[in-house]
Amino acid sequence: MSHDTGAGTLADAARGAGRHAVVVGGGIAGITTALALADAGVRVTLLEGRPRLGGLAFSFQRGALTVDNGQHVYLRCCTAYRWFLDRIEGAALAPLQDRLDVPVLDVARPAGRRLGRLKRDALPVPLHLGRSLATYPHLSLIERAKVGRAALALKALDLADPELDAHDFGSWLAAHGQSARAVEALWDLVGVATLNAVAGDCSLALAAMVFKTGLLSDPGAADIGWAHVPLGELHDRLARKALDSAGVRTEVRTRVTSVSVNENGAWSVQVPGERLEADAVVLAVPQREAHDLLPDGALDAPERLLRIDTAPILNIHVVYDRTVLHKPFFAALGTPVQWVFDRTDASGLTEGQYLALSQSAAQDEIDEPVAALRERYLPELERLLPATRGAEVKDFFVTRERTATFAPTPGVGRLRPGARTEAPGLYLAGAWTATGWPATMESAVRSGVSAADAALAALGRPRPRHLFEFEEAA
């Protein structure tokens, strides 16, 4: 076992006066929980089995290149993640667009390669998208009009209605006059990237939440932000610095093997060779790992965690010997390619250009050999970006997250547990818990805040004044 900070054992660190909490899992949810508890004066030990923090939003080295395992973005409406960036002093490293602007390239229309844009104006909702929709070249005039009517119907849905979770978004779109082309060129263009599922496989509740919040709540809600540095700079280095400053003891390469209540009524957390005692434990790990660590009776019908399925994301990385793209990113239609991002500066590449392709809902491709993916995607990039046709490919590699997110299938809402368990002092956090959001960094932060709130209430500790505040439901 590797101790990341200080001398002595974990058990030594857990002893002493005051309340002690153990957070299991060093992803964004666990980091958030640990910071919130420490800010309230609780002694916190954060345990992470990997050699780094950040969960599935991390970086690694490939020679001189610093590579993100996958492209992560957030929106202006992601107020909890924006709070998190502020808390770790990283907001300036992941700026937002001044105004939503998404280039959309279509290479399958009879007229050939065509560029459209999804962008907003400085007008109130829903007029902020009116001009963009009216001139969107990838839909017919009739399809654009029907999209507008469907958007108004979507805006009228009550997100508190539990019946929405039982239906799929694709059927709802079809019932509201959306053609297959409209689903491809608009609804799935946004939805696949944010939900990691096509409309027909997605809960209407989650889809409605995404579109109502991102596109129909505030004019700037869908403005896009992304890290202009490697993700590890934010979710590992700056997060560790914030945790250290808050007094959290952070241990990586430390895997928890069991969680139980001891003979004194306190919680015991077992790691190889040691046992920690705590007043509160937060399991901020994936749902299946949480299931395996839950003691008997801690959760009503714990097997439901195993019924929360997962969905993969495939990331394809291509390094060219020259600049082939003059935009920070674009989305694509009429091709297997979904979203392409320029990661040249963030990666440290000094010559040529590094593009990252983010392929969500990648069940059919997640296990394909690199050679097959290369044969498929390099010609697609040539169709999309003519400048690649004379460029040399210096490197081509793939990263695969087979369990990148929970699958947002109809009915998943009733499977997602809240922060509290049936066992006093034991809490759950993670993007898969009942945050109301899909599996995003925003959901992870919200889950961490909820778990910390529940633990602080039980420990009798006041909520830190600067902790993220949930908005009251309308």
C-alpha positions in Angstrom: 0.0 0.0 0.0 1.3 3.4 -0.9 0.9 6.3 1.5 0.6 9.5 -0.4 1.2 12.1 2.3 3.0 12.2 5.6 4.4 9.5 7.8 2.7 6.9 10.0 -0.3 4.7 9.2 -3.8 5.5 8.1 -5.1 4.4 11.5 -2.8 6.9 13.2 -4.2 9.7 11.0 -7.7 8.7 11.8 -7.2 8.8 15.6 -7.6 11.9 17.7 -10.3 14.4 18.8 -13.1 15.4 16.5 -15.3 13.7 14.0 -13.6 11.7 11.3 -15.0 10.7 7.9 -13.6 8.4 5.3 -14.4 9.0 1.6 -13.9 6.0 -0.6 -13.1 7.0 -4.2 -11.1 9.9 -5.5 -13.1 10.9 -8.6 -14.8 14.2 -8.9 -17.6 13.1 -6.5 -15.2 11.9 -3.9 -13.0 15.0 -4.1 -16.1 17.2 -3.8 -17.4 15.3 -0.7 -14.0 15.4 1.0 -13.6 19.2 0.4 -17.1 19.9 1.7 -16.6 17.8 4.8 -13.1 19.3 5.5 -14.4 22.8 5.0 -16.9 22.1 7.8 -14.2 21.1 10.2 -14.5 17.3 9.8 -11.2 15.3 9.7 -11.2 13.5 6.3 -9.3 10.6 4.8 -9.8 10.2 1.1 -8.9 6.7 -0.3 -8.4 6.0 -4.0 -7.3 2.7 -5.5 -5.7 4.2 -8.6 -2.4 6.0 -8.6 -4.1 9.4 -9.3 -7.3 11.4 -8.6 -9.9 12.4 -11.1 -11.8 9.1 -11.7 -12.6 8.8 -15.4 -11.6 12.4 -16.3 -7.9 12.0 -16.2 -4.7 12.4 -18.3 -1.7 10.2 -19.0 1.6 10.4 -20.8 2.3 8.9 -24.3 5.9 9.8 -24.9 6.0 13.6 -24.9 2.3 13.9 -25.4 -0.1 14.5 -22.5 -3.3 12.8 -23.4 -6.8 13.0 -21.8 -8.5 9.6 -21.7 -11.5 11.3 -23.3 -12.8 14.7 -24.2 -14.9 16.2 -21.4 -16.9 19.4 -21.7 -19.4 21.2 -19.5 -22.1 23.9 -20.1 -22.7 27.2 -18.4 -25.8 25.6 -16.8 -23.4 23.2 -15.0 -23.4 25.4 -11.9 -22.1 22.8 -9.5 -19.1 21.9 -11.7 -18.4 25.6 -12.2 -18.4 25.9 -8.3 -16.0 22.9 -8.2 -13.6 24.6 -10.6 -13.7 27.7 -8.5 -13.1 25.7 -5.4 -9.9 24.1 -6.8 -8.8 27.4 -8.4 -9.1 26.0 -11.9 -11.8 28.0 -13.6 -9.4 30.1 -15.7 -8.0 26.9 -17.1 -11.4 25.6 -18.4 -13.1 28.7 -19.8 -16.6 28.9 -21.3 -17.5 30.2 -24.8 -18.7 33.8 -24.8 -21.7 32.5 -26.7 -22.8 29.1 -27.9 -21.4 28.3 -31.3 -21.1 24.7 -32.7 -19.9 24.2 -36.2 -21.7 21.2 -37.8 -20.2 19.6 -40.9 -22.4 17.4 -43.1 -20.6 15.2 -45.7 -23.5 13.0 -46.8 -25.9 15.4 -48.5 -26.3 15.5 -52.3 -24.7 19.0 -52.4 -21.5 17.6 -50.8 -19.7 18.9 -47.7 -21.7 21.6 -46.0 -21.1 23.6 -42.9 -23.9 24.7 -40.6 -23.9 26.3 -37.1 -25.9 25.9 -34.0 -25.4 29.2 -32.2 -27.3 31.6 -30.0 -28.2 35.3 -30.2 -28.4 37.7 -27.2 -32.2 37.3 -27.1 -34.5 35.7 -24.4 -35.5 32.1 -24.5 -36.6 30.6 -26.9 -35.8 33.4 -29.4 -32.0 33.0 -28.6 -31.9 30.0 -30.9 -34.5 31.2 -33.4 -32.2 32.6 -36.1 -29.8 29.6 -35.9 -32.7 27.2 -36.3 -34.3 29.2 -39.1 -31.1 29.1 -41.1 -29.8 25.6 -40.1 -29.0 24.1 -43.5 -29.0 20.4 -42.3 -32.8 20.4 -42.0 -35.6 21.3 -44.4 -37.9 24.2 -43.8 -40.7 21.9 -42.7 -38.3 20.0 -40.3 -37.2 23.3 -38.7 -40.7 24.3 -38.1 -41.5 21.0 -36.5 -38.4 21.2 -34.3 -39.7 24.5 -33.0 -43.0 23.0 -32.1 -41.4 19.9 -30.4 -39.1 22.2 -28.4 -42.1 24.1 -27.0 -43.8 20.8 -26.1 -40.6 19.7 -24.4 -40.4 22.9 -22.5 -43.9 22.2 -21.2 -43.0 18.8 -19.7 -42.9 18.6 -15.9 -39.5 17.2 -14.9 -41.0 16.2 -11.5 -43.4 13.8 -13.2 -42.1 10.2 -12.5 -43.9 8.9 -15.6 -41.4 10.6 -17.9 -38.7 8.1 -16.8 -40.8 5.2 -18.1 -40.8 6.4 -21.7 -38.0 6.7 -24.2 -37.1 10.0 -25.9 -37.1 8.6 -29.4 -40.8 7.6 -29.3 -41.7 11.0 -27.8 -39.8 12.7 -30.7 -41.6 10.6 -33.3 -45.0 11.4 -31.7 -44.1 15.1 -32.0 -43.4 15.0 -35.7 -39.6 14.6 -35.7 -38.2 12.9 -38.8 -35.3 10.6 -38.7 -33.2 13.3 -40.2 -34.2 15.8 -37.5 -33.3 13.3 -34.8 -29.9 12.7 -36.4 -29.0 16.3 -37.3 -30.2 18.0 -34.1 -31.6 15.9 -31.2 -29.0 13.1 -31.3 -26.3 15.5 -32.2 -26.7 17.1 -28.8 -28.2 14.2 -26.9 -25.7 11.5 -27.7 -22.8 13.7 -26.5 -24.6 14.7 -23.3 -26.5 11.5 -22.5 -24.3 8.8 -24.1 -27.3 7.2 -25.8 -29.3 7.7 -28.9 -32.8 9.0 -28.4 -34.5 5.6 -28.7 -32.4 4.2 -25.9 -32.8 7.2 -23.5 -35.2 8.0 -20.7 -37.5 10.8 -21.6 -37.0 12.2 -18.1 -33.2 12.6 -18.6 -33.5 13.8 -22.1 -36.1 16.4 -21.2 -33.9 17.5 -18.3 -30.9 18.0 -20.6 -32.8 20.0 -23.3 -34.9 22.0 -20.9 -32.0 23.0 -18.8 -29.4 23.4 -21.5 -31.4 24.9 -24.3 -34.6 26.2 -22.9 -33.9 27.7 -19.5 -31.5 30.6 -19.9 -30.0 32.1 -23.1 -26.5 31.3 -22.1 -27.2 27.9 -20.5 -25.7 25.8 -23.3 -22.5 27.8 -23.8 -19.7 25.2 -23.9 -16.6 25.1 -21.6 -13.7 22.7 -21.8 -10.2 22.3 -20.2 -7.5 24.1 -22.1 -5.0 22.1 -20.1 -4.8 18.4 -19.5 -7.6 17.1 -17.3 -5.0 15.8 -14.8 -4.0 19.4 -14.2 -7.5 20.1 -12.9 -8.8 16.9 -11.4 -5.5 15.6 -10.0 -2.9 18.3 -9.4 -5.2 21.2 -8.5 -7.6 18.9 -6.7 -4.8 17.5 -4.5 -3.6 21.0 -3.7 -7.1 22.0 -2.6 -7.4 18.8 -0.6 -4.0 19.4 1.1 -4.9 23.0 1.9 -8.2 21.8 3.5 -6.4 19.3 5.7 -7.6 16.2 3.9 -5.3 13.2 4.1 -5.3 11.7 0.6 -4.1 8.2 -0.1 -3.8 6.8 -3.6 -3.0 3.1 -4.5 -5.2 2.2 -1.5 -8.1 -0.1 -2.3 -10.8 -0.6 0.3 -11.8 -4.2 0.8 -14.7 -3.9 3.2 -16.8 -1.5 5.1 -18.6 -2.5 8.3 -19.9 -1.4 11.7 -17.5 -2.4 14.5 -18.3 -3.5 18.1 -18.2 0.1 19.3 -20.8 1.2 16.8 -18.3 3.1 14.7 -17.6 2.4 11.1 -14.6 0.3 10.1 -13.0 0.7 6.7 -10.6 -2.1 5.8 -7.6 -1.6 3.5 -4.8 -4.1 3.0 -3.0 -4.4 6.3 -5.0 -1.8 8.2 -8.4 -0.8 9.5 -9.7 2.8 9.9 -12.4 3.8 12.2 -14.8 6.6 11.2 -17.9 8.4 12.3 -19.1 8.6 8.7 -18.2 6.8 5.4 -19.0 8.0 1.9 -18.8 5.5 -0.9 -18.0 7.6 -4.0 -17.3 4.7 -6.3 -19.1 3.2 -9.3 -22.4 1.5 -8.6 -21.1 -2.0 -8.9 -18.2 -1.4 -6.6 -20.6 0.3 -4.1 -22.8 -2.7 -4.2 -19.9 -5.0 -3.3 -18.9 -2.7 -0.4 -22.3 -2.1 1.1 -22.9 -4.0 4.3 -26.1 -6.1 4.7 -29.2 -4.0 5.3 -27.5 -0.7 4.2 -29.7 -0.3 1.1 -33.2 -1.4 0.3 -33.0 -3.8 -2.6 -29.2 -3.3 -3.2 -29.4 -5.5 -6.3 -30.9 -2.5 -8.1 -27.4 -1.0 -8.3 -26.4 -4.0 -10.5 -29.4 -3.2 -12.7 -28.0 0.3 -13.5 -26.3 -0.6 -16.8 -23.2 1.1 -18.2 -22.5 2.6 -21.6 -19.1 3.0 -23.3 -17.3 5.9 -24.9 -14.5 5.4 -27.5 -11.9 8.1 -28.1 -9.7 8.1 -31.2 -6.5 10.2 -31.2 -4.8 11.3 -34.4 -1.6 13.3 -34.6 -0.9 14.9 -38.0 2.4 16.5 -39.2 0.6 19.8 -39.9 -2.4 21.9 -39.0 -5.6 20.4 -40.6 -8.3 22.1 -38.5 -8.6 25.8 -37.8 -11.5 25.5 -35.2 -11.3 24.4 -31.6 -13.9 21.7 -32.3 -16.8 20.7 -34.6 -19.6 18.1 -34.8 -20.2 15.9 -37.8 -23.2 14.4 -39.7 -23.3 11.8 -42.4 -20.2 10.0 -41.0 -19.3 7.7 -38.1 -17.4 10.7 -36.7 -19.3 12.5 -33.9 -17.2 15.3 -32.4 -13.7 16.4 -33.1 -11.5 18.5 -30.8 -8.2 20.2 -31.3 -6.0 19.1 -28.3 -2.7 20.3 -29.7 -1.9 23.1 -27.2 -3.2 21.2 -24.2 -1.2 18.1 -25.0 2.1 19.9 -25.3 2.6 19.0 -29.0 5.0 21.5 -30.6 4.8 20.4 -34.2 1.7 19.4 -36.2 -1.8 19.0 -34.8 -3.4 16.6 -32.4 -7.1 15.8 -32.9 -9.3 13.9 -30.5 -12.5 12.2 -31.7 -15.1 11.6 -29.0 -17.4 8.7 -29.9 -20.3 8.3 -27.5 -22.8 5.4 -27.4 -20.0 3.3 -28.9 -21.3 -0.2 -28.1 -20.7 -1.5 -31.6 -17.1 -0.3 -31.8 -15.7 -0.3 -28.2 -13.8 -3.6 -28.7 -12.8 -3.2 -32.3 -9.0 -3.5 -33.1 -7.0 -0.3 -33.5 -6.2 -1.3 -37.1 -9.9 -1.6 -38.0 -10.7 1.8 -36.4 -7.8 3.4 -38.2 -9.0 2.0 -41.5 -12.5 3.4 -40.9 -11.8 6.8 -39.3 -8.9 8.2 -41.3 -10.8 8.2 -44.6 -13.7 9.8 -42.7 -11.5 12.6 -41.5 -10.3 13.1 -45.1 -14.0 13.6 -46.1 -14.5 16.1 -43.3 -11.2 17.9 -43.4 -9.7 18.2 -46.9 -6.4 19.4 -45.5 -5.8 15.9 -44.0 -5.5 14.4 -47.5 -1.9 15.6 -47.9 -0.9 15.3 -44.3 1.1 12.5 -42.7 -0.4 10.7 -39.7 2.4 10.7 -37.1 0.4 8.7 -34.5 -3.0 7.0 -34.2 -4.2 5.4 -31.0 -7.4 4.7 -29.1 -8.6 5.0 -25.5 -11.6 3.0 -24.4 -13.9 3.6 -21.4 -16.1 0.5 -21.5 -18.1 1.7 -18.4 -17.8 5.4 -19.1 -21.3 6.4 -17.8 -24.4 4.8 -16.5 -26.8 4.0 -19.3 -29.7 6.5 -19.3 -32.3 3.9 -20.2 -36.0 4.3 -19.5 -36.7 3.3 -15.9 -33.2 4.1 -14.7 -34.5 6.8 -12.5 -36.2 4.4 -10.0 -32.9 2.5 -9.7 -30.7 5.5 -8.7 -30.4 5.8 -4.9 -30.1 9.0 -3.0 -27.1 10.0 -0.8 -28.5 8.4 2.4 -28.5 4.7 3.1 -30.5 2.7 5.7 -27.3 2.5 7.7 -26.7 5.7 9.8 -23.4 7.2 8.9 -23.0 5.6 5.5 -23.6 7.6 2.4 -23.4 7.3 -1.4 -21.9 9.6 -4.0 -21.3 9.4 -7.7 -22.8 10.6 -11.0 -25.0 7.5 -11.0 -26.9 8.4 -7.8 -30.2 10.3 -7.8 -29.0 13.8 -8.9 -31.6 14.3 -11.6 -28.7 14.8 -14.1 -27.2 12.3 -16.6 -23.7 10.9 -16.0 -21.7 14.1 -16.2 -19.1 15.9 -14.2 -22.0 18.1 -13.0 -23.8 15.1 -11.6 -20.7 14.0 -9.9 -20.2 17.3 -8.1 -23.9 17.5 -7.1 -23.8 14.0 -5.7 -20.7 14.9 -3.6 -22.4 18.0 -2.2 -25.5 15.9 -1.4 -23.5 13.2 0.4 -21.6 15.9 2.4 -24.9 17.7 3.3 -26.3 14.4 4.6 -23.2 13.5 6.6 -22.8 17.0 8.1 -26.5 17.0 9.2 -25.9 13.7 11.0 -22.6 14.8 12.5 -24.2 18.1 13.8 -21.8 20.2 11.8 -22.8 23.5 10.1 -22.8 23.6 6.3 -19.8 25.7 5.0 -21.0 29.0 3.8 -19.3 28.8 0.5 -20.5 25.3 -0.4 -22.5 25.0 -3.6 -26.2 25.8 -3.1 -28.9 23.8 -4.8 -31.5 26.0 -6.5 -35.0 25.6 -5.1 -37.3 23.6 -7.4 -39.7 25.8 -9.3 
